[in-house]
């Protein structure tokens, strides 16, 4: 307990010494006070997480500034990727009806093998739609429920049963392809 308190006091002392420097550097990076404060807060959090990896004898100020810079760069890259994805989504011809369209159209593009496609098409329509929306189109349960106009619990139940049906119908195929061992041989 005493070591934790000493660790905490030492960390707080060091960070408070460099708080102004961190905020100034963050302001230069972001050019916005609220964003700079968020960046400093995230930097302090990361420094706290990795305080045990700090090498004694090196400059803590430089270490903190490096964390700040890397955090800013990571945020900037993540924001840029998010903007690119949003731009693609806005340009794509999506519609709510498109999510519910016949899934076999998107599957004919060759994304899956014949056995998997056949197993998917053999599912009852309600199960197939949920499986396609959640597992292939990466919608959340809530989004799939909104598209289908049913409760989230219904989506979860149908998805569970659809996945189980797919697993059962593809057991032989999975064994042949080496995705799982034959239980009888073991």
N, C-alpha and C positions, 0 to 999 in steps of 0.2 A: 504494500500500500504506500509506504514511504517513497519507494522508488518511482511510483507512478506520479505522486505529487511533485517530486523533484523534477521528473521528466516534463510534466505539464508546466511548471513554473519556468523552467529553462526555455521551453519552447515559446511560451507567452512573452518572455523577456526579449528573446531574439526577434520574434516577429514584430513586436511593438517598436523595436529599434529601427526596423526597416519598412514600417507601414507607409510612411510618407513617400519613400523612394518607390515602393511598389505601386502606389496610387498614381504617382507622376508618370511612371513608365506605362502603366495601363491607360492613362489619359492620352498619351502619345500614340499608343496602338489603336485605341477605339475612337478617340475624339468625341466621347460622350461620357459624362460623369456617371450616369446610372450603369452603363455597360462596364465602365472602368471599375466601379465598386463591385459589380458582380464578378468580374475577372479576378480582382484581388481576393474576394471571398473564396472563389474556387481554387485559387493558387494557395491560399492559407490552408484550405482543407486538404489539398494534395500534399502540401508540405507536412502537415500533421500526420497524414497516412504514411508518408515515407521518411519521417524524422529518424527512424531507426537505421535507415540506410545512409544517412549523412556521414561523410568521412571526416572525422576529427582532424583538424589541422588545415582544412580547406576553407575558403571564404564562404560564409553562410549567405552573405549578401549576393554573391555571384550565383550561388545555388538557388536562392529564392527567385532571382531574376530569370534564371534559365527555366525554372518551373513556370513562371509567369509567361515567358515567351512561348514555350511549348504548348501551354494551355491555350494561349491566344491563337496560335497556328492551328491547333486541332479544332478549335471552335470555328475558325474561319473556313477550314476545309469542310467541316461538317455542314456549315451553313450553305456553302457553295453547292455541295452535293444535294442538299435538300431543295435548293432553288432549281437546280437542273431537273430533279425528279418532278417537282411541281410543274415546271414548264412543259415537260413531256406529257404529264397527265392532263394538263389543260389543253394541249394540242391533240390528244388522242380522241377519237370519236366515240367516247363512252356514253352510255345512257343506262338508266335503271333497267330498262327492258333488255339491254344488251347483256346484263349480268345473268338474266334468266333465260337467255336464248339457248337453243339446243347445244349442249356442251360438246357433242360429237363434232361440231364444226371446228372448234378450236383444237380438238384432238386429232383431226385429220391432217393437221400440219406436220405430223410425224414426231411429235414430242414424246410419245410413249410407244412401247412395243404393241404388237397386235394382241397378245394375250391380255395385257393390262387394259387396253382399249375395249376389248370384248368383255372383260369382267366388269368394267365400269358401265358399259352400255347395258349389261344384263341386270344392273341394279334397278329397283323401282325408281320411278322418276323423282319422287320426293327425296329419296336418299342420294341419288346421283347429283341433283342440284346442290344440295348442301355440301357434299364432298367436293364438288368442283369449285364452289364459291370459297370455301374455307381453305382447302388444301392446294388447289391449283391457282386460284385467283388471289390468295392471301388476304381475304377479308377477315375481319374479326367476327366473333360470334354475333355481336351486336349489329354490325353492318350486314351480315348475312340475314339476320332476323328482320332487319328493316327492308331489305330487298325482297325477301320472301313473304313478308307481312305476317310473321308468326312470332311467338315468344322465343326468347333466347333459350329457354329450357328445351323447347321442341327442337331447335337447331342442334343443341348439344346431344340430345337423345338420338336424333336421326344420324348425326355424324358418327356417333359411337357405333351404331348398328351398321352403318355403311362401311366403316373401316373394318369392322369385324367380318362382314360379308366379303369384302375384298380380300382380306387375309385368308379366309377359308377357301375362296375360289382360286387364289394364286399360290397356295401352299406347294403344289407340285412344281409349278413354274419356278418358284423361288429356290426350291431344292435343286432342280436341274441347272439353274444358272449359278449356283454356288452361293446364294445369299444366305442360305441356312443349311444346316446339316440334316440329313435324313434321320429322323428319330428311330426308325426301325433298324438302321445300320449301326447306330450307337448302342 
